[in-house]
Amino acid sequence: MRDVTERIIKGAISVFIKKGLQATTQEVAKEADVAEVTLYRRYSTKENLFITVIKSVLEKKFHSRIFEMAKEEETEVFLMNIIEDRLDILSKNYDLVRMLLSESLRGNLTNEINLPYIIFSSLQKGLESHFELKGQSVDTEFYARQLGGIFLSYVVLPNGKPFNELSNQDKKDIARKYAKSILATIQDSKTEL
């Protein structure tokens, strides 16, 4: 039973990455090497199959350790950890991420599987947690959007080698550069008050 479920999930991911929601259950069944009726018995509709499979993948691949990272006392280190972690995961799952962004832009995704929403909301909650622990009042929505922009720019405008294939030092250098940029903005906003 577990083998059939795993084949369906793998087959569905493969087909959905290539075709998004335009994929047919017939294509998924063929890729998973199961009868199409098996898909309908388990998931009732293509949309339920898509949501179930994508939620499963997002929970496994994009499960955020952001609250653990938020406990870091140094804000620069916290930001660097988030940036490096998210860019690594996004680049390792490039095809899936592009498909989800495409479906999101078409308005086809609910918030529970809408990758931009998931990225933004988890970032904002992590930032809120970090700055709350530090006793600082910061516009977390603004900085979550800044971070989200960094992440999406690496997907939409890839820069040479994928982030996950860079050396550890190059990854740290990129993360540090972005973290310092965000920190500078935070410091500027504090001096304006």
N, C-alpha and C positions, 0 to 999 in steps of 0.2 A: 504494500500500500504506500509506504513512504517513498519507494523508488518511483512510483507513478507520479506522485506529487512533485518530487524533485525534477523529474523529466519535464513535467508541465511547466514548472517555474523556469527552468533553464530554457526550454523552448520558447516560452512566452517572452522572456527577457530578450532573447536573440531576435525574435520577430518584431517585438515592439521597438527595440532600439533602431532597427532598420526602417520601420514604417510608421511608428507611433500608433495612434488610435485608428489609423486607416487600415491597419492589419486586419485580416479576417481570422475568425476562429478556425477556419479550415487550414490556414497557413500555420497557425499555432499548433493545431493537432498534428499536422504533418511533421513539423519540426520536433515535436515532443514524442512522436511515434505512438500516439494514442488515437482512439476514435473520437471524432468531434462530439459525439453524444456524451462521452466521458467529461468533456469540458463543461457542457451544459448541466450535467448532473451535479457537478461540484460547484460551479460558479454561476449558473443560471443565465448570465449575460456576459458579453464580451467586456462591458464596462466593469462589471464585478471582478472578472478575471484580471483586467488591467489594474484596478485599484488594489486588489489583494497582492498581486505580484509586485507592484511598485512599492507598496507599503513595506512588504517583506524586505525588498532590496534596500530601501531607504533606512530601515531600522538597522540592518546589518552593516551597510557601508557608510552611512552618514550619521550613525548614532553619535550624538554629541557628548564628548567628555568635557564640555565647556564649563560645567559647574565645578568640576574638579580643578580645571585650569584657573577658574575665577578666584580660587583660594590663594593663588600666588600673590605675595605682598607687593612685589615690584610690578608696576603697571606696564613698563616697557617689556619685561619678560612675559607677562601675561599676554600682551598683544602679539608678541613674536610667536608664542606658542600657538595661539589661535590661528594666526596667519599661516604659519608653516603647516599645521595640521590640516586646515581646510583646503589650502592649495594642493597639498599632497593627495588628499582624498578626491578632490574634484578632477585633478589631472589623471589619476589612476582610472577614473570612471568617465572619461571624456565623452564617449559616444552616448552613454546613458544620460549624462548631464545635458548634452546638446538636444537630445530628443525631448527631455522634460522641459527644457527652456522653450523649445519650439511649441510644444503642446500648451505650455503656460501662456505664451504670447497669443495663441489662438483662443484662449479662454476655455480650454477643455479640462482643466484640472481643478479639483476641489482643494481647499487649503491643506487637507490632510496628506495630499501627495504633490502639492505644488512646491517644487524645489526652491524657487526664489523666496517664497513665503517662509518655508521651513528654515532656510539659511538666515533670513532676516530676523525672524522671531527668536530663534535660538541665540543668535548673536546679541540681540537686545537684552534678553533675559540674563545671559552670561555677563554682559557689561553691567547691568543693574546689580547683579549679585556682587561683582568685584568692587564696584564703587560704593556700594552699601557697606561692605565689610571694611572699606577704608574710611567710611564716614564722609564721603565726598558727594556733592551734588553735581551731576554731569548730564548733559543732554544725550542720553543713551540712544535715542532714536536716530539722531544725527550721526553718531559714530558707528552705529550698526549699519547705517546706509553707506557710510564711507567704506567700511570693511566689505560690505556686500558688493560695492562697486569694484573694489580691488579683485575680489574673487571672480565676479562675472567677467571682468576684463580679460582675465587669463583664459577663460573659456571661449569668449567671443573673438578676442584678438590674441591668439596664441603667439608666444614670442620664442621662436626657434625651438629649442629642446623643451619637451614637456617638463613641468616642475618636478614631478616625481622621479625624473631621470637625471636631475642635476646632482652635483656633489652635495654632501651635507653642508659644507662650508658655503657654497653658492646659495643653498636654501636659506641658511641662517642670515647671510648678507641681505638677501631680498626681504626676508621677514623683518630684519632690523631696520632697513631703510623705510619700509612702510610703517612700522611701529613708531619710529621717530617722527615721521610726518604727522601721524595722528596725535602723538603726544604734544607736538608743537601746537597743533590746533587746539588741543585741550588747554594748554597753558595760555594761549592767546585769549581764549574765551574767559578764563579766570581773571586775567588782568583787565579785561574790558568791564567786568562787574565792579 
